[in-house]
Amino acid sequence: MLIGRTLASLSTAILLLSGSTALAQESLSVMSFGGAYQEAQRKAVFEIYTADTGIKVDEQEYGGEIAKIKVCRAVTN
């Protein structure tokens, strides 16, 4: 879970720091972990970012596909 929180914090920092680059864009795509965590990000970061810049944040949810890849790899080895 620490890795997930670290990655989420890093992605939020990148989102905030990339404001000058993102200004040329119509939307910004962000991957998150879904659920209450993503809802909190939406309210605390994404909605404020959109209000300040006018750039829509397109949210995607990461569903843990890495676990599926590890299982497939283990089965084929």
All heavy atoms as a GROMACS GRO file, in nm:
protein
  572
    1MET      N    1   0.083  -0.119   0.000
    1MET     CA    2   0.000   0.000   0.000
    1MET      C    3   0.087   0.125   0.000
    1MET      O    4   0.046   0.226  -0.053
    1MET     CB    5  -0.092  -0.006   0.122
    1MET     CG    6  -0.200   0.096   0.118
    1MET     SD    7  -0.304   0.066  -0.026
    1MET     CE    8  -0.428   0.182  -0.003
    2LEU      N    9   0.205   0.116   0.061
    2LEU     CA   10   0.295   0.231   0.063
    2LEU      C   11   0.335   0.271  -0.078
    2LEU      O   12   0.339   0.389  -0.110
    2LEU     CB   13   0.420   0.200   0.146
    2LEU     CG   14   0.524   0.311   0.153
    2LEU    CD1   15   0.464   0.435   0.218
    2LEU    CD2   16   0.644   0.265   0.232
    3ILE      N   17   0.359   0.172  -0.163
    3ILE     CA   18   0.396   0.202  -0.301
    3ILE      C   19   0.280   0.272  -0.371
    3ILE      O   20   0.300   0.369  -0.443
    3ILE     CB   21   0.435   0.073  -0.377
    3ILE    CG1   22   0.565   0.017  -0.319
    3ILE    CG2   23   0.449   0.100  -0.526
    3ILE    CD1   24   0.604  -0.117  -0.374
    4GLY      N   25   0.158   0.226  -0.349
    4GLY     CA   26   0.041   0.288  -0.410
    4GLY      C   27   0.025   0.433  -0.368
    4GLY      O   28  -0.001   0.520  -0.450
    5ARG      N   29   0.044   0.459  -0.239
    5ARG     CA   30   0.033   0.596  -0.191
    5ARG      C   31   0.145   0.683  -0.244
    5ARG      O   32   0.124   0.799  -0.278
    5ARG     CB   33   0.033   0.598  -0.038
    5ARG     CG   34  -0.094   0.544   0.021
    5ARG     CD   35  -0.094   0.553   0.169
    5ARG     NE   36  -0.217   0.494   0.220
    5ARG     CZ   37  -0.241   0.474   0.346
    5ARG    NH1   38  -0.151   0.509   0.436
    5ARG    NH2   39  -0.353   0.420   0.385
    6THR      N   40   0.264   0.626  -0.253
    6THR     CA   41   0.378   0.701  -0.307
    6THR      C   42   0.353   0.736  -0.454
    6THR      O   43   0.376   0.850  -0.494
    6THR     CB   44   0.508   0.620  -0.293
    6THR    OG1   45   0.528   0.590  -0.155
    6THR    CG2   46   0.627   0.696  -0.346
    7LEU      N   47   0.306   0.640  -0.531
    7LEU     CA   48   0.278   0.665  -0.672
    7LEU      C   49   0.166   0.769  -0.687
    7LEU      O   50   0.173   0.856  -0.773
    7LEU     CB   51   0.238   0.536  -0.743
    7LEU     CG   52   0.351   0.436  -0.767
    7LEU    CD1   53   0.295   0.306  -0.823
    7LEU    CD2   54   0.456   0.494  -0.857
    8ALA      N   55   0.066   0.758  -0.603
    8ALA     CA   56  -0.044   0.854  -0.610
    8ALA      C   57   0.005   0.995  -0.574
    8ALA      O   58  -0.032   1.093  -0.639
    8ALA     CB   59  -0.156   0.812  -0.516
    9SER      N   60   0.089   1.004  -0.473
    9SER     CA   61   0.143   1.134  -0.435
    9SER      C   62   0.229   1.191  -0.546
    9SER      O   63   0.223   1.310  -0.576
    9SER     CB   64   0.227   1.122  -0.307
    9SER     OG   65   0.146   1.082  -0.200
   10LEU      N   66   0.309   1.105  -0.607
   10LEU     CA   67   0.394   1.148  -0.717
   10LEU      C   68   0.310   1.195  -0.835
   10LEU      O   69   0.338   1.299  -0.895
   10LEU     CB   70   0.487   1.035  -0.760
   10LEU     CG   71   0.582   1.064  -0.875
   10LEU    CD1   72   0.674   1.182  -0.839
   10LEU    CD2   73   0.664   0.942  -0.908
   11SER      N   74   0.204   1.120  -0.867
   11SER     CA   75   0.121   1.161  -0.980
   11SER      C   76   0.050   1.293  -0.952
   11SER      O   77   0.035   1.376  -1.041
   11SER     CB   78   0.019   1.052  -1.015
   11SER     OG   79  -0.074   1.035  -0.911
   12THR      N   80   0.010   1.314  -0.828
   12THR     CA   81  -0.053   1.441  -0.792
   12THR      C   82   0.046   1.555  -0.804
   12THR      O   83   0.014   1.662  -0.856
   12THR     CB   84  -0.110   1.435  -0.649
   12THR    OG1   85  -0.206   1.329  -0.642
   12THR    CG2   86  -0.176   1.566  -0.610
   13ALA      N   87   0.170   1.533  -0.758
   13ALA     CA   88   0.273   1.636  -0.768
   13ALA      C   89   0.302   1.670  -0.914
   13ALA      O   90   0.315   1.787  -0.951
   13ALA     CB   91   0.400   1.591  -0.698
   14ILE      N   92   0.311   1.568  -0.997
   14ILE     CA   93   0.336   1.591  -1.140
   14ILE      C   94   0.221   1.670  -1.201
   14ILE      O   95   0.242   1.761  -1.280
   14ILE     CB   96   0.358   1.457  -1.214
   14ILE    CG1   97   0.491   1.396  -1.170
   14ILE    CG2   98   0.353   1.476  -1.366
   14ILE    CD1   99   0.513   1.255  -1.217
   15LEU      N  100   0.100   1.634  -1.163
   15LEU     CA  101  -0.018   1.706  -1.213
   15LEU      C  102  -0.009   1.854  -1.178
   15LEU      O  103  -0.031   1.940  -1.262
   15LEU     CB  104  -0.145   1.645  -1.155
   15LEU     CG  105  -0.276   1.718  -1.181
   15LEU    CD1  106  -0.311   1.709  -1.329
   15LEU    CD2  107  -0.387   1.659  -1.097
   16LEU      N  108   0.025   1.883  -1.055
   16LEU     CA  109   0.032   2.022  -1.011
   16LEU      C  110   0.149   2.098  -1.074
   16LEU      O  111   0.136   2.215  -1.107
   16LEU     CB  112   0.041   2.028  -0.858
   16LEU     CG  113  -0.082   1.978  -0.784
   16LEU    CD1  114  -0.056   1.974  -0.635
   16LEU    CD2  115  -0.203   2.062  -0.816
   17LEU      N  116   0.261   2.030  -1.089
   17LEU     CA  117   0.380   2.096  -1.143
   17LEU      C  118   0.377   2.110  -1.295
   17LEU      O  119   0.452   2.188  -1.351
   17LEU     CB  120   0.506   2.020  -1.101
   17LEU     CG  121   0.535   2.021  -0.951
   17LEU    CD1  122   0.653   1.929  -0.920
   17LEU    CD2  123   0.561   2.162  -0.902
   18SER      N  124   0.291   2.034  -1.359
   18SER     CA  125   0.288   2.037  -1.505
   18SER      C  126   0.192   2.142  -1.559
   18SER      O  127   0.160   2.142  -1.676
   18SER     CB  128   0.249   1.900  -1.561
   18SER     OG  129   0.116   1.869  -1.526
   19GLY      N  130   0.148   2.231  -1.476
   19GLY     CA  131   0.050   2.332  -1.516
   19GLY      C  132   0.091   2.410  -1.638
   19GLY      O  133   0.012   2.432  -1.729
   20SER      N  134   0.215   2.454  -1.646
   20SER     CA  135   0.257   2.535  -1.760
   20SER      C  136   0.257   2.454  -1.889
   20SER      O  137   0.224   2.506  -1.994
   20SER     CB  138   0.395   2.595  -1.734
   20SER     OG  139   0.490   2.492  -1.718
   21THR      N  140   0.293   2.327  -1.882
   21THR     CA  141   0.292   2.242  -2.001
   21THR      C  142   0.149   2.208  -2.040
   21THR      O  143   0.115   2.206  -2.158
   21THR     CB  144   0.368   2.111  -1.974
   21THR    OG1  145   0.499   2.144  -1.932
   21THR    CG2  146   0.374   2.023  -2.096
   22ALA      N  147   0.066   2.184  -1.941
   22ALA     CA  148  -0.071   2.141  -1.969
   22ALA      C  149  -0.158   2.253  -2.024
   22ALA      O  150  -0.263   2.228  -2.079
   22ALA     CB  151  -0.134   2.084  -1.842
   23LEU      N  152  -0.116   2.377  -2.010
   23LEU     CA  153  -0.198   2.489  -2.056
   23LEU      C  154  -0.226   2.482  -2.206
   23LEU      O  155  -0.326   2.535  -2.252
   23LEU     CB  156  -0.132   2.622  -2.020
   23LEU     CG  157  -0.130   2.655  -1.872
   23LEU    CD1  158  -0.054   2.785  -1.848
   23LEU    CD2  159  -0.270   2.664  -1.815
   24ALA      N  160  -0.141   2.417  -2.281
   24ALA     CA  161  -0.162   2.406  -2.424
   24ALA      C  162  -0.259   2.292  -2.458
   24ALA      O  163  -0.297   2.276  -2.572
   24ALA     CB  164  -0.029   2.380  -2.494
   25GLN      N  165  -0.300   2.216  -2.359
   25GLN     CA  166  -0.385   2.100  -2.380
   25GLN      C  167  -0.532   2.135  -2.352
   25GLN      O  168  -0.562   2.225  -2.277
   25GLN     CB  169  -0.343   1.986  -2.287
   25GLN     CG  170  -0.198   1.946  -2.300
   25GLN     CD  171  -0.166   1.891  -2.437
   25GLN    OE1  172  -0.243   1.817  -2.495
   25GLN    NE2  173  -0.051   1.927  -2.490
   26GLU      N  174  -0.622   2.057  -2.413
   26GLU     CA  175  -0.764   2.073  -2.385
   26GLU      C  176  -0.806   1.988  -2.266
   26GLU      O  177  -0.903   2.018  -2.199
   26GLU     CB  178  -0.845   2.033  -2.508
   26GLU     CG  179  -0.825   2.127  -2.624
   26GLU     CD  180  -0.906   2.085  -2.745
   26GLU    OE1  181  -0.998   2.003  -2.731
   26GLU    OE2  182  -0.876   2.135  -2.853
   27SER      N  183  -0.732   1.878  -2.242
   27SER     CA  184  -0.762   1.792  -2.129
   27SER      C  185  -0.634   1.727  -2.080
   27SER      O  186  -0.534   1.722  -2.151
   27SER     CB  187  -0.865   1.685  -2.168
   27SER     OG  188  -0.810   1.598  -2.263
   28LEU      N  189  -0.640   1.677  -1.958
   28LEU     CA  190  -0.527   1.610  -1.896
   28LEU      C  191  -0.576   1.474  -1.849
   28LEU      O  192  -0.676   1.464  -1.778
   28LEU     CB  193  -0.476   1.692  -1.778
   28LEU     CG  194  -0.358   1.636  -1.701
   28LEU    CD1  195  -0.234   1.631  -1.789
   28LEU    CD2  196  -0.332   1.721  -1.578
   29SER      N  197  -0.508   1.368  -1.888
   29SER     CA  198  -0.547   1.232  -1.851
   29SER      C  199  -0.470   1.189  -1.726
   29SER      O  200  -0.348   1.201  -1.721
   29SER     CB  201  -0.517   1.138  -1.967
   29SER     OG  202  -0.562   1.009  -1.938
   30VAL      N  203  -0.544   1.138  -1.627
   30VAL     CA  204  -0.485   1.097  -1.500
   30VAL      C  205  -0.533   0.957  -1.464
   30VAL      O  206  -0.652   0.926  -1.473
   30VAL     CB  207  -0.525   1.195  -1.387
   30VAL    CG1  208  -0.472   1.148  -1.253
   30VAL    CG2  209  -0.476   1.334  -1.417
   31MET      N  210  -0.440   0.872  -1.422
   31MET     CA  211  -0.472   0.736  -1.377
   31MET      C  212  -0.470   0.734  -1.225
   31MET      O  213  -0.376   0.783  -1.164
   31MET     CB  214  -0.368   0.638  -1.432
   31MET     CG  215  -0.389   0.495  -1.389
   31MET     SD  216  -0.522   0.412  -1.477
   31MET     CE  217  -0.456   0.403  -1.642
   32SER      N  218  -0.574   0.676  -1.164
   32SER     CA  219  -0.580   0.668  -1.019
   32SER      C  220  -0.628   0.529  -0.978
   32SER      O  221  -0.646   0.441  -1.062
   32SER     CB  222  -0.674   0.776  -0.963
   32SER     OG  223  -0.666   0.779  -0.822
   33PHE      N  224  -0.650   0.510  -0.848
   33PHE     CA  225  -0.684   0.378  -0.794
   33PHE      C  226  -0.833   0.358  -0.772
   33PHE      O  227  -0.875   0.255  -0.723
   33PHE     CB  228  -0.607   0.354  -0.664
   33PHE     CG  229  -0.460   0.349  -0.686
   33PHE    CD1  230  -0.380   0.458  -0.657
   33PHE    CD2  231  -0.399   0.237  -0.738
   33PHE    CE1  232  -0.243   0.454  -0.679
   33PHE    CE2  233  -0.263   0.232  -0.762
   33PHE     CZ  234  -0.184   0.342  -0.732
   34GLY      N  235  -0.914   0.455  -0.803
   34GLY     CA  236  -1.058   0.440  -0.792
   34GLY      C  237  -1.112   0.453  -0.651
   34GLY      O  238  -1.039   0.485  -0.557
   35GLY      N  239  -1.240   0.431  -0.638
   35GLY     CA  240  -1.306   0.432  -0.509
   35GLY      C  241  -1.300   0.566  -0.437
   35GLY      O  242  -1.297   0.672  -0.499
   36ALA      N  243  -1.297   0.556  -0.304
   36ALA     CA  244  -1.294   0.676  -0.220
   36ALA      C  245  -1.167   0.756  -0.242
   36ALA      O  246  -1.168   0.879  -0.233
   36ALA     CB  247  -1.307   0.637  -0.073
   37TYR      N  248  -1.057   0.687  -0.272
   37TYR     CA  249  -0.930   0.756  -0.295
   37TYR      C  250  -0.939   0.849  -0.415
   37TYR      O  251  -0.900   0.965  -0.409
   37TYR     CB  252  -0.817   0.655  -0.313
   37TYR     CG  253  -0.683   0.721  -0.325
   37TYR    CD1  254  -0.616   0.764  -0.212
   37TYR    CD2  255  -0.624   0.743  -0.448
   37TYR    CE1  256  -0.493   0.828  -0.221
   37TYR    CE2  257  -0.502   0.806  -0.459
   37TYR     CZ  258  -0.437   0.847  -0.345
   37TYR     OH  259  -0.316   0.911  -0.355
   38GLN      N  260  -0.993   0.798  -0.524
   38GLN     CA  261  -1.004   0.880  -0.645
   38GLN      C  262  -1.106   0.992  -0.624
   38GLN      O  263  -1.087   1.102  -0.675
   38GLN     CB  264  -1.043   0.793  -0.765
   38GLN     CG  265  -1.035   0.868  -0.897
   38GLN     CD  266  -1.035   0.775  -1.016
   38GLN    OE1  267  -1.015   0.654  -1.003
   38GLN    NE2  268  -1.057   0.829  -1.133
   39GLU      N  269  -1.211   0.965  -0.551
   39GLU     CA  270  -1.309   1.070  -0.521
   39GLU      C  271  -1.244   1.182  -0.441
   39GLU      O  272  -1.268   1.300  -0.467
   39GLU     CB  273  -1.427   1.011  -0.441
   39GLU     CG  274  -1.534   1.112  -0.406
   39GLU     CD  275  -1.605   1.172  -0.526
   39GLU    OE1  276  -1.614   1.107  -0.631
   39GLU    OE2  277  -1.651   1.287  -0.515
   40ALA      N  278  -1.158   1.147  -0.346
   40ALA     CA  279  -1.086   1.249  -0.268
   40ALA      C  280  -0.993   1.329  -0.357
   40ALA      O  281  -0.984   1.452  -0.344
   40ALA     CB  282  -1.009   1.183  -0.155
   41GLN      N  283  -0.923   1.262  -0.448
   41GLN     CA  284  -0.836   1.332  -0.542
   41GLN      C  285  -0.917   1.428  -0.629
   41GLN      O  286  -0.874   1.539  -0.655
   41GLN     CB  287  -0.762   1.234  -0.633
   41GLN     CG  288  -0.647   1.163  -0.569
   41GLN     CD  289  -0.577   1.074  -0.669
   41GLN    OE1  290  -0.641   0.998  -0.741
   41GLN    NE2  291  -0.446   1.083  -0.673
   42ARG      N  292  -1.032   1.381  -0.672
   42ARG     CA  293  -1.117   1.462  -0.759
   42ARG      C  294  -1.154   1.593  -0.690
   42ARG      O  295  -1.141   1.702  -0.746
   42ARG     CB  296  -1.244   1.384  -0.795
   42ARG     CG  297  -1.337   1.457  -0.890
   42ARG     CD  298  -1.460   1.372  -0.926
   42ARG     NE  299  -1.421   1.245  -0.985
   42ARG     CZ  300  -1.447   1.126  -0.930
   42ARG    NH1  301  -1.513   1.117  -0.817
   42ARG    NH2  302  -1.407   1.015  -0.990
   43LYS      N  303  -1.197   1.582  -0.564
   43LYS     CA  304  -1.240   1.701  -0.491
   43LYS      C  305  -1.124   1.790  -0.449
   43LYS      O  306  -1.135   1.913  -0.454
   43LYS     CB  307  -1.321   1.660  -0.368
   43LYS     CG  308  -1.455   1.600  -0.404
   43LYS     CD  309  -1.532   1.558  -0.282
   43LYS     CE  310  -1.667   1.501  -0.323
   43LYS     NZ  311  -1.743   1.454  -0.207
   44ALA      N  312  -1.012   1.729  -0.408
   44ALA     CA  313  -0.901   1.807  -0.354
   44ALA      C  314  -0.806   1.861  -0.462
   44ALA      O  315  -0.740   1.963  -0.440
   44ALA     CB  316  -0.821   1.723  -0.256
   45VAL      N  317  -0.799   1.793  -0.576
   45VAL     CA  318  -0.700   1.831  -0.677
   45VAL      C  319  -0.762   1.858  -0.814
   45VAL      O  320  -0.748   1.966  -0.870
   45VAL     CB  321  -0.590   1.723  -0.691
   45VAL    CG1  322  -0.488   1.764  -0.796
   45VAL    CG2  323  -0.523   1.696  -0.558
   46PHE      N  324  -0.832   1.759  -0.869
   46PHE     CA  325  -0.876   1.767  -1.008
   46PHE      C  326  -0.974   1.881  -1.031
   46PHE      O  327  -0.962   1.955  -1.129
   46PHE     CB  328  -0.937   1.635  -1.054
   46PHE     CG  329  -0.848   1.515  -1.036
   46PHE    CD1  330  -0.903   1.388  -1.026
   46PHE    CD2  331  -0.710   1.526  -1.028
   46PHE    CE1  332  -0.823   1.276  -1.010
   46PHE    CE2  333  -0.629   1.415  -1.012
   46PHE     CZ  334  -0.686   1.290  -1.002
   47GLU      N  335  -1.075   1.893  -0.944
   47GLU     CA  336  -1.175   1.999  -0.964
   47GLU      C  337  -1.113   2.138  -0.949
   47GLU      O  338  -1.147   2.229  -1.024
   47GLU     CB  339  -1.290   1.980  -0.865
   47GLU     CG  340  -1.376   1.859  -0.897
   47GLU     CD  341  -1.485   1.834  -0.795
   47GLU    OE1  342  -1.496   1.908  -0.695
   47GLU    OE2  343  -1.561   1.737  -0.816
   48ILE      N  344  -1.021   2.152  -0.855
   48ILE     CA  345  -0.954   2.281  -0.835
   48ILE      C  346  -0.866   2.312  -0.956
   48ILE      O  347  -0.863   2.426  -1.005
   48ILE     CB  348  -0.873   2.280  -0.705
   48ILE    CG1  349  -0.968   2.268  -0.586
   48ILE    CG2  350  -0.785   2.404  -0.693
   48ILE    CD1  351  -0.900   2.238  -0.455
   49TYR      N  352  -0.794   2.212  -1.005
   49TYR     CA  353  -0.709   2.230  -1.122
   49TYR      C  354  -0.792   2.276  -1.242
   49TYR      O  355  -0.755   2.370  -1.313
   49TYR     CB  356  -0.636   2.099  -1.153
   49TYR     CG  357  -0.547   2.106  -1.274
   49TYR    CD1  358  -0.420   2.161  -1.266
   49TYR    CD2  359  -0.591   2.059  -1.397
   49TYR    CE1  360  -0.338   2.168  -1.378
   49TYR    CE2  361  -0.510   2.066  -1.510
   49TYR     CZ  362  -0.384   2.122  -1.499
   49TYR     OH  363  -0.305   2.129  -1.609
   50THR      N  364  -0.906   2.210  -1.263
   50THR     CA  365  -0.993   2.246  -1.375
   50THR      C  366  -1.046   2.388  -1.358
   50THR      O  367  -1.049   2.465  -1.455
   50THR     CB  368  -1.108   2.145  -1.388
   50THR    OG1  369  -1.054   2.017  -1.417
   50THR    CG2  370  -1.204   2.184  -1.500
   51ALA      N  371  -1.086   2.423  -1.237
   51ALA     CA  372  -1.138   2.557  -1.212
   51ALA      C  373  -1.031   2.664  -1.236
   51ALA      O  374  -1.058   2.770  -1.291
   51ALA     CB  375  -1.191   2.567  -1.069
   52ASP      N  376  -0.908   2.635  -1.195
   52ASP     CA  377  -0.799   2.732  -1.209
   52ASP      C  378  -0.747   2.745  -1.352
   52ASP      O  379  -0.704   2.852  -1.394
   52ASP     CB  380  -0.682   2.695  -1.118
   52ASP     CG  381  -0.712   2.720  -0.970
   52ASP    OD1  382  -0.814   2.785  -0.940
   52ASP    OD2  383  -0.632   2.673  -0.886
   53THR      N  384  -0.748   2.635  -1.427
   53THR     CA  385  -0.685   2.636  -1.559
   53THR      C  386  -0.785   2.627  -1.675
   53THR      O  387  -0.750   2.658  -1.788
   53THR     CB  388  -0.587   2.518  -1.574
   53THR    OG1  389  -0.661   2.396  -1.568
   53THR    CG2  390  -0.479   2.522  -1.468
   54GLY      N  391  -0.905   2.577  -1.646
   54GLY     CA  392  -1.002   2.554  -1.752
   54GLY      C  393  -0.977   2.425  -1.828
   54GLY      O  394  -1.044   2.396  -1.927
   55ILE      N  395  -0.881   2.348  -1.784
   55ILE     CA  396  -0.844   2.222  -1.850
   55ILE      C  397  -0.915   2.107  -1.780
   55ILE      O  398  -0.904   2.089  -1.659
   55ILE     CB  399  -0.692   2.199  -1.846
   55ILE    CG1  400  -0.622   2.313  -1.921
   55ILE    CG2  401  -0.656   2.064  -1.905
   55ILE    CD1  402  -0.474   2.317  -1.900
   56LYS      N  403  -0.990   2.029  -1.857
   56LYS     CA  404  -1.064   1.915  -1.804
   56LYS      C  405  -0.968   1.802  -1.767
   56LYS      O  406  -0.874   1.774  -1.841
   56LYS     CB  407  -1.164   1.866  -1.907
   56LYS     CG  408  -1.248   1.750  -1.858
   56LYS     CD  409  -1.343   1.702  -1.966
   56LYS     CE  410  -1.422   1.586  -1.911
   56LYS     NZ  411  -1.432   1.475  -1.999
   57VAL      N  412  -0.991   1.738  -1.653
   57VAL     CA  413  -0.912   1.622  -1.611
   57VAL      C  414  -0.993   1.497  -1.646
   57VAL      O  415  -1.103   1.476  -1.596
   57VAL     CB  416  -0.882   1.625  -1.460
   57VAL    CG1  417  -0.807   1.499  -1.418
   57VAL    CG2  418  -0.800   1.748  -1.425
   58ASP      N  419  -0.938   1.416  -1.738
   58ASP     CA  420  -1.000   1.289  -1.775
   58ASP      C  421  -0.943   1.181  -1.684
   58ASP      O  422  -0.823   1.154  -1.686
   58ASP     CB  423  -0.970   1.253  -1.921
   58ASP     CG  424  -1.036   1.349  -2.018
   58ASP    OD1  425  -1.151   1.390  -1.991
   58ASP    OD2  426  -0.974   1.384  -2.119
   59GLU      N  427  -1.029   1.121  -1.603
   59GLU     CA  428  -0.985   1.022  -1.505
   59GLU      C  429  -0.999   0.880  -1.558
   59GLU      O  430  -1.099   0.846  -1.619
   59GLU     CB  431  -1.067   1.035  -1.378
   59GLU     CG  432  -1.058   1.170  -1.312
   59GLU     CD  433  -1.148   1.182  -1.192
   59GLU    OE1  434  -1.156   1.085  -1.113
   59GLU    OE2  435  -1.211   1.287  -1.176
   60GLN      N  436  -0.898   0.800  -1.532
   60GLN     CA  437  -0.903   0.657  -1.557
   60GLN      C  438  -0.875   0.587  -1.425
   60GLN      O  439  -0.812   0.643  -1.336
   60GLN     CB  440  -0.799   0.612  -1.660
   60GLN     CG  441  -0.833   0.652  -1.802
   60GLN     CD  442  -0.795   0.794  -1.832
   60GLN    OE1  443  -0.691   0.839  -1.790
   60GLN    NE2  444  -0.880   0.867  -1.902
   61GLU      N  445  -0.922   0.462  -1.415
   61GLU     CA  446  -0.902   0.386  -1.293
   61GLU      C  447  -0.811   0.267  -1.320
   61GLU      O  448  -0.833   0.190  -1.412
   61GLU     CB  449  -1.038   0.337  -1.241
   61GLU     CG  450  -1.028   0.265  -1.109
   61GLU     CD  451  -1.164   0.226  -1.056
   61GLU    OE1  452  -1.261   0.300  -1.080
   61GLU    OE2  453  -1.172   0.121  -0.991
   62TYR      N  454  -0.707   0.256  -1.237
   62TYR     CA  455  -0.615   0.143  -1.245
   62TYR      C  456  -0.676   0.027  -1.168
   62TYR      O  457  -0.709   0.041  -1.051
   62TYR     CB  458  -0.479   0.180  -1.188
   62TYR     CG  459  -0.384   0.063  -1.178
   62TYR    CD1  460  -0.327   0.011  -1.292
   62TYR    CD2  461  -0.356   0.004  -1.056
   62TYR    CE1  462  -0.241  -0.097  -1.284
   62TYR    CE2  463  -0.270  -0.104  -1.048
   62TYR     CZ  464  -0.214  -0.154  -1.162
   62TYR     OH  465  -0.130  -0.260  -1.155
   63GLY      N  466  -0.691  -0.086  -1.233
   63GLY     CA  467  -0.758  -0.200  -1.170
   63GLY      C  468  -0.666  -0.311  -1.124
   63GLY      O  469  -0.712  -0.420  -1.093
   64GLY      N  470  -0.537  -0.290  -1.117
   64GLY     CA  471  -0.446  -0.392  -1.067
   64GLY      C  472  -0.404  -0.495  -1.170
   64GLY      O  473  -0.381  -0.611  -1.138
   65GLU      N  474  -0.395  -0.455  -1.295
   65GLU     CA  475  -0.361  -0.549  -1.401
   65GLU      C  476  -0.222  -0.612  -1.385
   65GLU      O  477  -0.196  -0.717  -1.440
   65GLU     CB  478  -0.370  -0.480  -1.537
   65GLU     CG  479  -0.512  -0.450  -1.582
   65GLU     CD  480  -0.571  -0.324  -1.518
   65GLU    OE1  481  -0.496  -0.244  -1.460
   65GLU    OE2  482  -0.693  -0.308  -1.525
   66ILE      N  483  -0.135  -0.549  -1.307
   66ILE     CA  484   0.000  -0.605  -1.286
   66ILE      C  485  -0.010  -0.744  -1.223
   66ILE      O  486   0.064  -0.834  -1.259
   66ILE     CB  487   0.084  -0.510  -1.198
   66ILE    CG1  488   0.108  -0.377  -1.270
   66ILE    CG2  489   0.216  -0.573  -1.158
   66ILE    CD1  490   0.187  -0.388  -1.398
   67ALA      N  491  -0.104  -0.763  -1.131
   67ALA     CA  492  -0.122  -0.894  -1.068
   67ALA      C  493  -0.156  -1.000  -1.172
   67ALA      O  494  -0.106  -1.113  -1.166
   67ALA     CB  495  -0.229  -0.886  -0.960
   68LYS      N  496  -0.241  -0.965  -1.268
   68LYS     CA  497  -0.277  -1.059  -1.374
   68LYS      C  498  -0.155  -1.096  -1.458
   68LYS      O  499  -0.136  -1.211  -1.496
   68LYS     CB  500  -0.385  -1.000  -1.463
   68LYS     CG  501  -0.519  -0.984  -1.398
   68LYS     CD  502  -0.617  -0.920  -1.495
   68LYS     CE  503  -0.747  -0.886  -1.428
   68LYS     NZ  504  -0.839  -0.817  -1.520
   69ILE      N  505  -0.073  -0.997  -1.488
   69ILE     CA  506   0.047  -1.022  -1.568
   69ILE      C  507   0.143  -1.114  -1.493
   69ILE      O  508   0.200  -1.206  -1.551
   69ILE     CB  509   0.115  -0.888  -1.605
   69ILE    CG1  510   0.025  -0.809  -1.700
   69ILE    CG2  511   0.253  -0.912  -1.667
   69ILE    CD1  512   0.069  -0.667  -1.724
   70LYS      N  513   0.160  -1.092  -1.363
   70LYS     CA  514   0.248  -1.178  -1.283
   70LYS      C  515   0.200  -1.322  -1.283
   70LYS      O  516   0.280  -1.415  -1.293
   70LYS     CB  517   0.257  -1.125  -1.140
   70LYS     CG  518   0.340  -1.000  -1.127
   70LYS     CD  519   0.347  -0.954  -0.983
   70LYS     CE  520   0.430  -0.828  -0.969
   70LYS     NZ  521   0.436  -0.781  -0.831
   71VAL      N  522   0.069  -1.343  -1.272
   71VAL     CA  523   0.013  -1.479  -1.273
   71VAL      C  524   0.038  -1.544  -1.408
   71VAL      O  525   0.081  -1.659  -1.415
   71VAL     CB  526  -0.138  -1.476  -1.238
   71VAL    CG1  527  -0.201  -1.612  -1.266
   71VAL    CG2  528  -0.158  -1.437  -1.094
   72CYS      N  529   0.012  -1.472  -1.516
   72CYS     CA  530   0.035  -1.528  -1.650
   72CYS      C  531   0.181  -1.564  -1.670
   72CYS      O  532   0.212  -1.669  -1.726
   72CYS     CB  533  -0.009  -1.428  -1.757
   72CYS     SG  534  -0.185  -1.406  -1.768
   73ARG      N  535   0.267  -1.479  -1.622
   73ARG     CA  536   0.412  -1.506  -1.636
   73ARG      C  537   0.453  -1.627  -1.555
   73ARG      O  538   0.531  -1.711  -1.601
   73ARG     CB  539   0.491  -1.384  -1.592
   73ARG     CG  540   0.636  -1.397  -1.619
   73ARG     CD  541   0.709  -1.269  -1.598
   73ARG     NE  542   0.850  -1.290  -1.622
   73ARG     CZ  543   0.944  -1.219  -1.569
   73ARG    NH1  544   0.914  -1.118  -1.490
   73ARG    NH2  545   1.070  -1.245  -1.595
   74ALA      N  546   0.399  -1.640  -1.435
   74ALA     CA  547   0.431  -1.755  -1.350
   74ALA      C  548   0.383  -1.886  -1.412
   74ALA      O  549   0.449  -1.989  -1.403
   74ALA     CB  550   0.372  -1.736  -1.210
   75VAL      N  551   0.267  -1.884  -1.475
   75VAL     CA  552   0.210  -2.003  -1.536
   75VAL      C  553   0.292  -2.047  -1.657
   75VAL      O  554   0.311  -2.166  -1.680
   75VAL     CB  555   0.063  -1.978  -1.576
   75VAL    CG1  556   0.008  -2.091  -1.663
   75VAL    CG2  557  -0.022  -1.960  -1.451
   76THR      N  558   0.344  -1.953  -1.734
   76THR     CA  559   0.419  -1.988  -1.856
   76THR      C  560   0.563  -2.027  -1.826
   76THR      O  561   0.629  -2.083  -1.912
   76THR     CB  562   0.419  -1.871  -1.956
   76THR    OG1  563   0.475  -1.755  -1.894
   76THR    CG2  564   0.278  -1.840  -2.003
   77ASN      N  565   0.613  -1.998  -1.708
   77ASN     CA  566   0.753  -2.034  -1.674
   77ASN      C  567   0.762  -2.169  -1.614
   77ASN      O  568   0.711  -2.241  -1.562
   77ASN     CB  569   0.815  -1.932  -1.579
   77ASN     CG  570   0.848  -1.804  -1.655
   77ASN    OD1  571   0.864  -1.804  -1.774
   77ASN    ND2  572   0.856  -1.695  -1.582
   0.00000   0.00000   0.00000
